[in-house]
Amino acid sequence: MPLLDIHHVSRNFGRVQALRDVTIVLEPGAIGLVGNNGAGKSTLLKVLLGLLKPDAGNGTILDCDIRHNSRALRGRVGYMPEAAAVVSMLKGVEFVTLSGDLYGMPHGDARRRAHEVLNYVGLGELRYRRLEEYSAGNLQRLKLAAALVHDPQLLLLDEPTNGLDPAGRMAMLRLIEDLIAETGKSVILCTHLLSDVEQLCEQLVVLHRGTVVQSGPMAVLRAQTANRYEIGWDGDSAAMLAALKARGHVVIAQPEENRAVVTTRNGWEVRDFFLLARAAGATITHLRPEEEDLEQLFFRVTSASNSETVTQSN
């Protein structure tokens, strides 16, 4: 059973279309949901939670219908919102207990479980302190405890490192990483910080202007650039570049430095570079496969989407 299976979901706020024809099918695991500010990430999370009804489309999350089973979803999904979303007059244990009550737990179970998860996230000694006394980092941990209190199958984490200093951010990432490893829970990490996703996630969804422009296992998405090489040479730069292009390769050139990034056509082998260089009167000095990091992948797919939008508008 897929973790997430939604098709052609759209959501409007007046004249603003926050989500446009979103289709995603993902397996259980750690999933990064990335996009620039205003891409529709938080809106998509709220649709998945049943807090917002889509204007069009349908689908399931954990086999629960996103249109009609919000109560069933509440017992299976934990949500850590981006905003503070805390009641300052409450103590830590009271707030997490209240979250358990709202998730549908019996009050006694919620209270007992609140103590457990506060210990787990490192707030055991602060459980009886009022929330207005918590630091930004401890408030983030508290929200994570509230999302965990009912032992959900899936965690939706909206900007979990938001507002944290570098030390607090790394501590939160380690906590989430340990949680995934120890419990096997699925996680959807919604963030604009690509390095957080690179550290924690195996699957990726890229939202751009309310549309999914890429989704799937990151290893598969990165394999789309498996035929890219960085190459440098000594010799006639114009002849070398002409020879590369004549073979049908896509070449991004730096001719003044005798360097280029080359996306080769299918069937091309590494030794063919050396044969081509010899024929062009050049000597290869540098050759390595170009490994695409998440930032490069993100800019590649969003830039391609921008180009398609411009083409369609013309």
C-alpha positions, 0 to 999 in steps of 0.5 A, spaced: 500 500 500 502 506 498 503 511 503 501 517 499 496 516 493 493 523 490 491 525 483 489 531 480 488 535 487 487 543 486 486 548 491 484 555 490 484 561 495 480 566 491 483 568 485 490 565 488 491 557 485 495 554 491 495 547 488 494 545 481 493 538 478 498 535 484 499 528 483 503 524 487 504 516 489 510 515 494 512 509 498 513 509 506 519 512 508 522 519 509 520 524 504 522 531 503 517 536 500 521 542 498 519 548 494 520 556 494 516 560 499 509 560 496 510 554 492 504 550 496 508 546 501 504 548 507 497 548 503 499 541 501 500 538 508 493 541 510 490 537 504 493 531 506 491 532 514 484 533 512 484 540 514 483 543 507 478 540 502 481 540 495 477 543 490 478 538 485 482 531 485 482 525 490 486 520 493 488 517 500 494 517 505 495 511 509 489 508 505 484 514 508 480 518 503 483 525 504 476 528 503 472 524 507 476 520 513 479 526 517 477 523 523 481 516 521 487 520 519 487 524 526 489 517 529 494 515 524 498 522 522 502 527 527 503 534 525 508 539 527 506 546 524 511 551 522 507 556 527 508 556 534 501 553 535 502 553 543 498 555 549 503 559 553 499 559 560 500 551 559 506 547 562 509 542 557 506 536 560 499 539 559 500 542 552 502 535 550 497 531 554 492 536 550 495 534 544 493 527 545 486 529 547 485 532 541 488 526 537 482 522 540 486 518 546 483 517 553 485 522 557 489 518 562 493 515 556 495 521 553 497 524 560 502 518 561 504 518 554 506 525 554 511 524 560 514 518 555 515 523 549 517 529 553 523 524 555 524 522 548 525 529 545 530 531 551 525 535 555 523 531 561 526 536 566 522 542 563 515 538 563 512 542 569 515 549 566 510 554 563 511 554 555 513 562 555 519 560 559 521 555 553 527 557 548 526 557 541 529 550 540 525 547 546 519 549 543 520 546 536 522 539 541 515 540 544 511 541 538 515 534 535 513 531 542 506 533 541 506 530 534 508 524 537 504 523 543 499 518 540 504 514 536 502 515 529 504 512 523 506 518 519 509 525 521 508 531 517 513 536 519 513 543 517 519 547 517 522 543 523 528 547 524 525 554 523 528 559 527 533 555 530 541 557 530 546 552 527 547 548 533 539 547 535 538 546 527 543 540 528 540 537 534 533 537 531 536 534 525 539 528 529 533 527 533 529 526 527 534 522 524 534 517 530 527 517 530 526 515 523 532 509 525 529 507 531 521 507 530 521 506 522 516 511 522 514 515 515 516 522 515 514 528 510 519 533 511 516 540 509 522 545 508 526 550 504 532 548 506 535 542 501 541 540 506 536 538 511 532 533 506 539 531 503 541 529 510 534 525 512 530 523 506 530 518 501 524 520 497 523 527 494 517 531 492 519 538 488 513 543 488 514 549 484 508 554 483 503 549 486 505 544 481 509 537 482 515 538 477 518 532 480 517 526 485 520 519 487 526 516 490 532 521 490 537 516 487 532 515 481 531 523 480 539 524 480 540 518 475 537 523 470 544 526 470 548 519 470 551 521 463 554 528 465 561 529 465 566 535 467 572 535 462 578 539 461 583 539 455 589 542 452 589 544 445 585 547 440 578 549 444 574 551 438 576 544 435 574 540 441 568 543 442 566 542 435 567 535 435 563 534 442 557 538 439 558 534 432 557 527 436 550 530 438 552 531 446 549 537 450 555 541 451 556 547 456 562 550 455 568 554 458 572 555 452 577 560 455 578 555 460 578 549 456 573 546 460 566 544 459 560 540 462 558 534 457 551 530 457 553 525 453 548 521 448 546 514 450 551 509 448 557 513 449 563 510 453 569 514 457 574 511 452 570 515 446 572 522 449 580 520 448 579 518 441 575 524 440 580 528 443 586 525 439 582 526 432 581 534 434 588 535 436 587 535 444 589 532 450 584 531 456 587 533 462 581 532 467 575 528 466 570 526 471 562 524 472 558 530 475 554 528 481 548 532 482 547 534 489 540 536 491 541 543 490 543 542 483 537 537 482 532 542 485 534 548 480 534 543 474 527 541 475 524 548 477 528 552 471 525 547 466 518 548 469 519 555 468 522 554 461 516 550 459 511 556 462 514 561 458 514 557 452 506 555 453 505 563 454 508 564 448 
